[in-house]
Amino acid sequence: MKVIGAIQPSDFAEPSPREIAGIIDQLKKENVPAIFGSEVFPSKVEEQIAREVKIKHITTLRDDDLPGKLDSKEHTYIGMMLENMRNMMPALGGRTDAFTPIDPSNIVEE
């Protein structure tokens, strides 16, 4: 997967209209099938860009909220990464079956 830009940079500033236009042009040029955002921080700018480019806008990515219930095997960092990949891969035209055998449980040393 190639990252070509960030709609919200690390300083959390809103992009300028010129930056948004540049992102839209780049997405069209690269034939990007989807953009991704966090479920915690919904973005009207992302929605606008996805509509303009006519691509998927996936808003279910997690960055600090572990999936599943507290005592479930999915409630781990690996579980969160697997869930993110399961959300991203189909939108990019890939498959997720390779993730099936991965056990996201915490490793407990005895």
N, CA, C and O atoms as a GROMACS GRO file, in nm:
protein
  440
    1MET      N    1   0.085  -0.116   0.000
    1MET     CA    2   0.000   0.000   0.000
    1MET      C    3   0.089   0.123   0.000
    1MET      O    4   0.185   0.132   0.077
    2LYS      N    5   0.059   0.214  -0.084
    2LYS     CA    6   0.135   0.338  -0.097
    2LYS      C    7   0.053   0.453  -0.039
    2LYS      O    8  -0.060   0.478  -0.082
    3VAL      N    9   0.109   0.523   0.057
    3VAL     CA   10   0.045   0.641   0.114
    3VAL      C   11   0.086   0.760   0.029
    3VAL      O   12   0.205   0.786   0.010
    4ILE      N   13  -0.012   0.833  -0.022
    4ILE     CA   14   0.022   0.947  -0.109
    4ILE      C   15  -0.004   1.082  -0.044
    4ILE      O   16   0.030   1.185  -0.101
    5GLY      N   17  -0.064   1.083   0.074
    5GLY     CA   18  -0.088   1.211   0.139
    5GLY      C   19  -0.167   1.195   0.266
    5GLY      O   20  -0.214   1.087   0.300
    6ALA      N   21  -0.180   1.306   0.336
    6ALA     CA   22  -0.259   1.310   0.459
    6ALA      C   23  -0.354   1.428   0.452
    6ALA      O   24  -0.313   1.540   0.422
    7ILE      N   25  -0.479   1.402   0.479
    7ILE     CA   26  -0.578   1.508   0.478
    7ILE      C   27  -0.568   1.589   0.607
    7ILE      O   28  -0.590   1.710   0.608
    8GLN      N   29  -0.533   1.520   0.714
    8GLN     CA   30  -0.512   1.590   0.841
    8GLN      C   31  -0.371   1.559   0.887
    8GLN      O   32  -0.344   1.450   0.938
    9PRO      N   33  -0.281   1.652   0.870
    9PRO     CA   34  -0.142   1.628   0.909
    9PRO      C   35  -0.126   1.614   1.059
    9PRO      O   36  -0.222   1.633   1.134
   10SER      N   37  -0.007   1.582   1.102
   10SER     CA   38   0.019   1.555   1.243
   10SER      C   39  -0.010   1.674   1.335
   10SER      O   40  -0.031   1.655   1.454
   11ASP      N   41  -0.013   1.794   1.281
   11ASP     CA   42  -0.043   1.910   1.366
   11ASP      C   43  -0.194   1.935   1.378
   11ASP      O   44  -0.236   2.031   1.443
   12PHE      N   45  -0.276   1.849   1.317
   12PHE     CA   46  -0.422   1.854   1.322
   12PHE      C   47  -0.483   1.980   1.260
   12PHE      O   48  -0.598   2.012   1.287
   13ALA      N   49  -0.407   2.050   1.178
   13ALA     CA   50  -0.459   2.168   1.109
   13ALA      C   51  -0.552   2.125   0.996
   13ALA      O   52  -0.535   2.018   0.937
   14GLU      N   53  -0.650   2.207   0.968
   14GLU     CA   54  -0.738   2.182   0.854
   14GLU      C   55  -0.661   2.218   0.726
   14GLU      O   56  -0.590   2.318   0.723
   15PRO      N   57  -0.675   2.136   0.623
   15PRO     CA   58  -0.606   2.170   0.498
   15PRO      C   59  -0.669   2.293   0.433
   15PRO      O   60  -0.789   2.318   0.445
   16SER      N   61  -0.587   2.367   0.364
   16SER     CA   62  -0.636   2.486   0.292
   16SER      C   63  -0.712   2.440   0.167
   16SER      O   64  -0.696   2.325   0.125
   17PRO      N   65  -0.793   2.527   0.107
   17PRO     CA   66  -0.860   2.491  -0.018
   17PRO      C   67  -0.760   2.446  -0.126
   17PRO      O   68  -0.788   2.353  -0.201
   18ARG      N   69  -0.646   2.512  -0.134
   18ARG     CA   70  -0.543   2.474  -0.232
   18ARG      C   71  -0.490   2.333  -0.203
   18ARG      O   72  -0.468   2.254  -0.296
   19GLU      N   73  -0.469   2.300  -0.074
   19GLU     CA   74  -0.422   2.166  -0.039
   19GLU      C   75  -0.527   2.061  -0.071
   19GLU      O   76  -0.494   1.953  -0.119
   20ILE      N   77  -0.654   2.092  -0.046
   20ILE     CA   78  -0.762   1.999  -0.078
   20ILE      C   79  -0.767   1.975  -0.229
   20ILE      O   80  -0.780   1.861  -0.274
   21ALA      N   81  -0.756   2.081  -0.308
   21ALA     CA   82  -0.756   2.066  -0.454
   21ALA      C   83  -0.638   1.980  -0.498
   21ALA      O   84  -0.652   1.898  -0.589
   22GLY      N   85  -0.523   1.999  -0.436
   22GLY     CA   86  -0.405   1.919  -0.469
   22GLY      C   87  -0.424   1.772  -0.436
   22GLY      O   88  -0.384   1.685  -0.512
   23ILE      N   89  -0.487   1.745  -0.320
   23ILE     CA   90  -0.516   1.607  -0.281
   23ILE      C   91  -0.613   1.543  -0.380
   23ILE      O   92  -0.594   1.429  -0.421
   24ILE      N   93  -0.717   1.616  -0.418
   24ILE     CA   94  -0.815   1.565  -0.514
   24ILE      C   95  -0.747   1.532  -0.647
   24ILE      O   96  -0.770   1.425  -0.703
   25ASP      N   97  -0.664   1.623  -0.697
   25ASP     CA   98  -0.592   1.598  -0.822
   25ASP      C   99  -0.503   1.475  -0.811
   25ASP      O  100  -0.497   1.393  -0.903
   26GLN      N  101  -0.434   1.462  -0.698
   26GLN     CA  102  -0.343   1.349  -0.681
   26GLN      C  103  -0.419   1.218  -0.672
   26GLN      O  104  -0.377   1.118  -0.730
   27LEU      N  105  -0.531   1.216  -0.602
   27LEU     CA  106  -0.612   1.095  -0.592
   27LEU      C  107  -0.661   1.051  -0.729
   27LEU      O  108  -0.658   0.932  -0.761
   28LYS      N  109  -0.705   1.147  -0.810
   28LYS     CA  110  -0.751   1.115  -0.946
   28LYS      C  111  -0.635   1.063  -1.030
   28LYS      O  112  -0.650   0.963  -1.101
   29LYS      N  113  -0.521   1.128  -1.023
   29LYS     CA  114  -0.404   1.089  -1.101
   29LYS      C  115  -0.358   0.947  -1.066
   29LYS      O  116  -0.321   0.870  -1.155
   30GLU      N  117  -0.360   0.915  -0.939
   30GLU     CA  118  -0.311   0.785  -0.892
   30GLU      C  119  -0.418   0.675  -0.899
   30GLU      O  120  -0.388   0.559  -0.872
   31ASN      N  121  -0.541   0.710  -0.936
   31ASN     CA  122  -0.653   0.614  -0.938
   31ASN      C  123  -0.672   0.545  -0.804
   31ASN      O  124  -0.689   0.423  -0.798
   32VAL      N  125  -0.670   0.621  -0.699
   32VAL     CA  126  -0.686   0.568  -0.564
   32VAL      C  127  -0.832   0.524  -0.545
   32VAL      O  128  -0.923   0.601  -0.574
   33PRO      N  129  -0.855   0.400  -0.499
   33PRO     CA  130  -0.991   0.351  -0.484
   33PRO      C  131  -1.062   0.393  -0.356
   33PRO      O  132  -1.184   0.385  -0.348
   34ALA      N  133  -0.985   0.438  -0.255
   34ALA     CA  134  -1.048   0.470  -0.127
   34ALA      C  135  -0.957   0.560  -0.044
   34ALA      O  136  -0.835   0.561  -0.060
   35ILE      N  137  -1.022   0.634   0.045
   35ILE     CA  138  -0.947   0.706   0.148
   35ILE      C  139  -0.997   0.657   0.283
   35ILE      O  140  -1.108   0.605   0.295
   36PHE      N  141  -0.913   0.672   0.384
   36PHE     CA  142  -0.941   0.613   0.514
   36PHE      C  143  -0.934   0.717   0.625
   36PHE      O  144  -0.847   0.805   0.625
   37GLY      N  145  -1.025   0.704   0.718
   37GLY     CA  146  -1.028   0.794   0.832
   37GLY      C  147  -1.056   0.718   0.960
   37GLY      O  148  -1.089   0.599   0.958
   38SER      N  149  -1.042   0.787   1.067
   38SER     CA  150  -1.062   0.730   1.199
   38SER      C  151  -1.209   0.736   1.238
   38SER      O  152  -1.279   0.832   1.206
   39GLU      N  153  -1.255   0.633   1.308
   39GLU     CA  154  -1.392   0.635   1.356
   39GLU      C  155  -1.407   0.735   1.472
   39GLU      O  156  -1.518   0.777   1.504
   40VAL      N  157  -1.297   0.771   1.533
   40VAL     CA  158  -1.300   0.862   1.648
   40VAL      C  159  -1.308   1.008   1.604
   40VAL      O  160  -1.370   1.090   1.671
   41PHE      N  161  -1.245   1.040   1.490
   41PHE     CA  162  -1.241   1.178   1.443
   41PHE      C  163  -1.303   1.190   1.303
   41PHE      O  164  -1.231   1.195   1.204
   42PRO      N  165  -1.437   1.194   1.295
   42PRO     CA  166  -1.500   1.206   1.164
   42PRO      C  167  -1.457   1.336   1.096
   42PRO      O  168  -1.433   1.437   1.163
   43SER      N  169  -1.447   1.332   0.964
   43SER     CA  170  -1.397   1.448   0.891
   43SER      C  171  -1.489   1.483   0.775
   43SER      O  172  -1.510   1.402   0.684
   44LYS      N  173  -1.544   1.604   0.779
   44LYS     CA  174  -1.626   1.654   0.668
   44LYS      C  175  -1.539   1.674   0.544
   44LYS      O  176  -1.586   1.659   0.431
   45VAL      N  177  -1.411   1.709   0.565
   45VAL     CA  178  -1.320   1.729   0.452
   45VAL      C  179  -1.299   1.597   0.379
   45VAL      O  180  -1.302   1.593   0.256
   46GLU      N  181  -1.278   1.488   0.453
   46GLU     CA  182  -1.263   1.356   0.390
   46GLU      C  183  -1.387   1.321   0.310
   46GLU      O  184  -1.377   1.274   0.197
   47GLU      N  185  -1.505   1.345   0.368
   47GLU     CA  186  -1.630   1.316   0.298
   47GLU      C  187  -1.639   1.394   0.168
   47GLU      O  188  -1.676   1.340   0.064
   48GLN      N  189  -1.604   1.521   0.175
   48GLN     CA  190  -1.609   1.607   0.056
   48GLN      C  191  -1.513   1.557  -0.051
   48GLN      O  192  -1.548   1.550  -0.169
   49ILE      N  193  -1.394   1.522  -0.011
   49ILE     CA  194  -1.293   1.474  -0.106
   49ILE      C  195  -1.339   1.343  -0.171
   49ILE      O  196  -1.329   1.327  -0.293
   50ALA      N  197  -1.389   1.251  -0.090
   50ALA     CA  198  -1.436   1.123  -0.145
   50ALA      C  199  -1.550   1.144  -0.245
   50ALA      O  200  -1.553   1.078  -0.349
   51ARG      N  201  -1.642   1.233  -0.214
   51ARG     CA  202  -1.752   1.264  -0.308
   51ARG      C  203  -1.698   1.322  -0.438
   51ARG      O  204  -1.740   1.284  -0.547
   52GLU      N  205  -1.606   1.416  -0.425
   52GLU     CA  206  -1.549   1.483  -0.542
   52GLU      C  207  -1.477   1.385  -0.634
   52GLU      O  208  -1.488   1.392  -0.757
   53VAL      N  209  -1.402   1.293  -0.573
   53VAL     CA  210  -1.322   1.198  -0.653
   53VAL      C  211  -1.405   1.074  -0.690
   53VAL      O  212  -1.366   0.995  -0.776
   54LYS      N  213  -1.521   1.058  -0.623
   54LYS     CA  214  -1.608   0.942  -0.645
   54LYS      C  215  -1.537   0.812  -0.606
   54LYS      O  216  -1.531   0.717  -0.683
   55ILE      N  217  -1.484   0.812  -0.483
   55ILE     CA  218  -1.417   0.694  -0.429
   55ILE      C  219  -1.477   0.659  -0.293
   55ILE      O  220  -1.552   0.738  -0.236
   56LYS      N  221  -1.443   0.541  -0.244
   56LYS     CA  222  -1.491   0.497  -0.114
   56LYS      C  223  -1.425   0.577  -0.003
   56LYS      O  224  -1.309   0.617  -0.012
   57HIS      N  225  -1.503   0.599   0.102
   57HIS     CA  226  -1.452   0.667   0.221
   57HIS      C  227  -1.477   0.574   0.340
   57HIS      O  228  -1.589   0.559   0.386
   58ILE      N  229  -1.371   0.512   0.387
   58ILE     CA  230  -1.379   0.416   0.496
   58ILE      C  231  -1.350   0.491   0.626
   58ILE      O  232  -1.243   0.550   0.642
   59THR      N  233  -1.445   0.488   0.719
   59THR     CA  234  -1.432   0.565   0.842
   59THR      C  235  -1.427   0.476   0.967
   59THR      O  236  -1.459   0.522   1.077
   60THR      N  237  -1.388   0.352   0.949
   60THR     CA  238  -1.392   0.258   1.061
   60THR      C  239  -1.255   0.224   1.117
   60THR      O  240  -1.243   0.132   1.198
   61LEU      N  241  -1.152   0.295   1.077
   61LEU     CA  242  -1.018   0.262   1.127
   61LEU      C  243  -1.004   0.306   1.272
   61LEU      O  244  -1.056   0.409   1.315
   62ARG      N  245  -0.932   0.224   1.346
   62ARG     CA  246  -0.908   0.251   1.488
   62ARG      C  247  -0.762   0.289   1.506
   62ARG      O  248  -0.674   0.238   1.437
   63ASP      N  249  -0.739   0.379   1.601
   63ASP     CA  250  -0.600   0.410   1.631
   63ASP      C  251  -0.567   0.395   1.779
   63ASP      O  252  -0.450   0.394   1.816
   64ASP      N  253  -0.668   0.383   1.863
   64ASP     CA  254  -0.640   0.360   2.004
   64ASP      C  255  -0.753   0.289   2.079
   64ASP      O  256  -0.740   0.262   2.198
   65ASP      N  257  -0.860   0.259   2.011
   65ASP     CA  258  -0.974   0.193   2.073
   65ASP      C  259  -0.972   0.046   2.032
   65ASP      O  260  -1.004   0.011   1.919
   66LEU      N  261  -0.934  -0.040   2.126
   66LEU     CA  262  -0.921  -0.182   2.094
   66LEU      C  263  -1.058  -0.244   2.066
   66LEU      O  264  -1.156  -0.209   2.130
   67PRO      N  265  -1.064  -0.336   1.969
   67PRO     CA  266  -1.192  -0.398   1.933
   67PRO      C  267  -1.234  -0.504   2.034
   67PRO      O  268  -1.153  -0.550   2.116
   68GLY      N  269  -1.357  -0.540   2.029
   68GLY     CA  270  -1.409  -0.648   2.112
   68GLY      C  271  -1.425  -0.608   2.257
   68GLY      O  272  -1.390  -0.497   2.298
   69LYS      N  273  -1.478  -0.702   2.334
   69LYS     CA  274  -1.496  -0.680   2.478
   69LYS      C  275  -1.361  -0.695   2.548
   69LYS      O  276  -1.268  -0.756   2.496
   70LEU      N  277  -1.354  -0.638   2.665
   70LEU     CA  278  -1.229  -0.636   2.742
   70LEU      C  279  -1.164  -0.773   2.756
   70LEU      O  280  -1.041  -0.783   2.754
   71ASP      N  281  -1.242  -0.877   2.771
   71ASP     CA  282  -1.186  -1.012   2.791
   71ASP      C  283  -1.179  -1.095   2.663
   71ASP      O  284  -1.146  -1.213   2.669
   72SER      N  285  -1.208  -1.035   2.547
   72SER     CA  286  -1.204  -1.111   2.421
   72SER      C  287  -1.061  -1.116   2.366
   72SER      O  288  -0.980  -1.028   2.396
   73LYS      N  289  -1.032  -1.218   2.286
   73LYS     CA  290  -0.898  -1.230   2.229
   73LYS      C  291  -0.869  -1.120   2.127
   73LYS      O  292  -0.752  -1.094   2.098
   74GLU      N  293  -0.972  -1.055   2.073
   74GLU     CA  294  -0.954  -0.947   1.976
   74GLU      C  295  -0.917  -0.814   2.042
   74GLU      O  296  -0.876  -0.720   1.974
   75HIS      N  297  -0.931  -0.806   2.174
   75HIS     CA  298  -0.909  -0.681   2.247
   75HIS      C  299  -0.759  -0.662   2.276
   75HIS      O  300  -0.716  -0.657   2.391
   76THR      N  301  -0.682  -0.653   2.166
   76THR     CA  302  -0.537  -0.637   2.176
   76THR      C  303  -0.491  -0.544   2.063
   76THR      O  304  -0.568  -0.511   1.973
   77TYR      N  305  -0.367  -0.503   2.071
   77TYR     CA  306  -0.311  -0.421   1.963
   77TYR      C  307  -0.314  -0.497   1.831
   77TYR      O  308  -0.352  -0.441   1.728
   78ILE      N  309  -0.275  -0.625   1.834
   78ILE     CA  310  -0.277  -0.707   1.711
   78ILE      C  311  -0.421  -0.719   1.661
   78ILE      O  312  -0.444  -0.714   1.540
   79GLY      N  313  -0.516  -0.735   1.751
   79GLY     CA  314  -0.657  -0.741   1.712
   79GLY      C  315  -0.702  -0.612   1.643
   79GLY      O  316  -0.777  -0.616   1.546
   80MET      N  317  -0.654  -0.499   1.694
   80MET     CA  318  -0.688  -0.371   1.632
   80MET      C  319  -0.627  -0.359   1.493
   80MET      O  320  -0.694  -0.314   1.400
   81MET      N  321  -0.502  -0.400   1.478
   81MET     CA  322  -0.437  -0.394   1.347
   81MET      C  323  -0.505  -0.488   1.247
   81MET      O  324  -0.524  -0.452   1.131
   82LEU      N  325  -0.542  -0.606   1.292
   82LEU     CA  326  -0.614  -0.700   1.204
   82LEU      C  327  -0.747  -0.641   1.159
   82LEU      O  328  -0.784  -0.651   1.042
   83GLU      N  329  -0.820  -0.581   1.252
   83GLU     CA  330  -0.948  -0.521   1.217
   83GLU      C  331  -0.928  -0.409   1.115
   83GLU      O  332  -1.005  -0.398   1.019
   84ASN      N  333  -0.827  -0.326   1.135
   84ASN     CA  334  -0.799  -0.219   1.039
   84ASN      C  335  -0.767  -0.277   0.902
   84ASN      O  336  -0.816  -0.227   0.800
   85MET      N  337  -0.686  -0.381   0.897
   85MET     CA  338  -0.652  -0.442   0.768
   85MET      C  339  -0.776  -0.504   0.703
   85MET      O  340  -0.792  -0.498   0.581
   86ARG      N  341  -0.862  -0.564   0.783
   86ARG     CA  342  -0.986  -0.622   0.728
   86ARG      C  343  -1.078  -0.513   0.672
   86ARG      O  344  -1.157  -0.540   0.582
   87ASN      N  345  -1.068  -0.394   0.725
   87ASN     CA  346  -1.147  -0.282   0.673
   87ASN      C  347  -1.083  -0.218   0.550
   87ASN      O  348  -1.153  -0.170   0.461
   88MET      N  349  -0.950  -0.218   0.545
   88MET     CA  350  -0.881  -0.151   0.434
   88MET      C  351  -0.867  -0.239   0.310
   88MET      O  352  -0.888  -0.191   0.199
   89MET      N  353  -0.832  -0.363   0.327
   89MET     CA  354  -0.800  -0.449   0.212
   89MET      C  355  -0.912  -0.460   0.109
   89MET      O  356  -0.884  -0.442  -0.009
   90PRO      N  357  -1.036  -0.489   0.147
   90PRO     CA  358  -1.141  -0.498   0.044
   90PRO      C  359  -1.160  -0.367  -0.032
   90PRO      O  360  -1.186  -0.368  -0.152
   91ALA      N  361  -1.148  -0.254   0.038
   91ALA     CA  362  -1.165  -0.124  -0.029
   91ALA      C  363  -1.054  -0.098  -0.130
   91ALA      O  364  -1.071  -0.019  -0.223
   92LEU      N  365  -0.939  -0.163  -0.111
   92LEU     CA  366  -0.826  -0.148  -0.203
   92LEU      C  367  -0.822  -0.259  -0.308
   92LEU      O  368  -0.731  -0.263  -0.391
   93GLY      N  369  -0.921  -0.347  -0.304
   93GLY     CA  370  -0.928  -0.455  -0.402
   93GLY      C  371  -0.857  -0.582  -0.359
   93GLY      O  372  -0.837  -0.672  -0.440
   94GLY      N  373  -0.819  -0.590  -0.233
   94GLY     CA  374  -0.747  -0.709  -0.184
   94GLY      C  375  -0.838  -0.803  -0.107
   94GLY      O  376  -0.958  -0.780  -0.092
   95ARG      N  377  -0.776  -0.910  -0.060
   95ARG     CA  378  -0.849  -1.012   0.015
   95ARG      C  379  -0.797  -1.017   0.158
   95ARG      O  380  -0.685  -0.976   0.186
   96THR      N  381  -0.880  -1.069   0.246
   96THR     CA  382  -0.843  -1.076   0.388
   96THR      C  383  -0.828  -1.218   0.440
   96THR      O  384  -0.802  -1.237   0.559
   97ASP      N  385  -0.844  -1.317   0.355
   97ASP     CA  386  -0.840  -1.456   0.403
   97ASP      C  387  -0.706  -1.495   0.464
   97ASP      O  388  -0.701  -1.588   0.545
   98ALA      N  389  -0.598  -1.428   0.428
   98ALA     CA  390  -0.467  -1.459   0.485
   98ALA      C  391  -0.461  -1.424   0.634
   98ALA      O  392  -0.374  -1.475   0.705
   99PHE      N  393  -0.551  -1.340   0.681
   99PHE     CA  394  -0.550  -1.300   0.821
   99PHE      C  395  -0.621  -1.402   0.911
   99PHE      O  396  -0.604  -1.397   1.033
  100THR      N  397  -0.699  -1.493   0.854
  100THR     CA  398  -0.781  -1.585   0.932
  100THR      C  399  -0.700  -1.665   1.035
  100THR      O  400  -0.744  -1.678   1.149
  101PRO      N  401  -0.583  -1.720   0.999
  101PRO     CA  402  -0.512  -1.800   1.099
  101PRO      C  403  -0.438  -1.720   1.207
  101PRO      O  404  -0.381  -1.780   1.299
  102ILE      N  405  -0.438  -1.590   1.198
  102ILE     CA  406  -0.364  -1.509   1.295
  102ILE      C  407  -0.443  -1.500   1.426
  102ILE      O  408  -0.560  -1.460   1.426
  103ASP      N  409  -0.379  -1.537   1.535
  103ASP     CA  410  -0.439  -1.529   1.667
  103ASP      C  411  -0.398  -1.396   1.731
  103ASP      O  412  -0.280  -1.376   1.759
  104PRO      N  413  -0.492  -1.306   1.753
  104PRO     CA  414  -0.458  -1.175   1.808
  104PRO      C  415  -0.443  -1.173   1.961
  104PRO      O  416  -0.419  -1.067   2.019
  105SER      N  417  -0.458  -1.287   2.023
  105SER     CA  418  -0.452  -1.292   2.170
  105SER      C  419  -0.320  -1.237   2.222
  105SER      O  420  -0.216  -1.245   2.155
  106ASN      N  421  -0.326  -1.181   2.342
  106ASN     CA  422  -0.203  -1.140   2.407
  106ASN      C  423  -0.114  -1.259   2.434
  106ASN      O  424  -0.163  -1.367   2.468
  107ILE      N  425   0.013  -1.241   2.419
  107ILE     CA  426   0.108  -1.348   2.449
  107ILE      C  427   0.135  -1.345   2.599
  107ILE      O  428   0.172  -1.241   2.654
  108VAL      N  429   0.116  -1.458   2.662
  108VAL     CA  430   0.138  -1.467   2.806
  108VAL      C  431   0.253  -1.563   2.830
  108VAL      O  432   0.246  -1.681   2.795
  109GLU      N  433   0.358  -1.510   2.889
  109GLU     CA  434   0.472  -1.596   2.922
  109GLU      C  435   0.450  -1.660   3.056
  109GLU      O  436   0.405  -1.596   3.152
  110GLU      N  437   0.481  -1.786   3.062
  110GLU     CA  438   0.460  -1.861   3.188
  110GLU      C  439   0.590  -1.881   3.261
  110GLU      O  440   0.592  -1.941   3.368
   0.00000   0.00000   0.00000
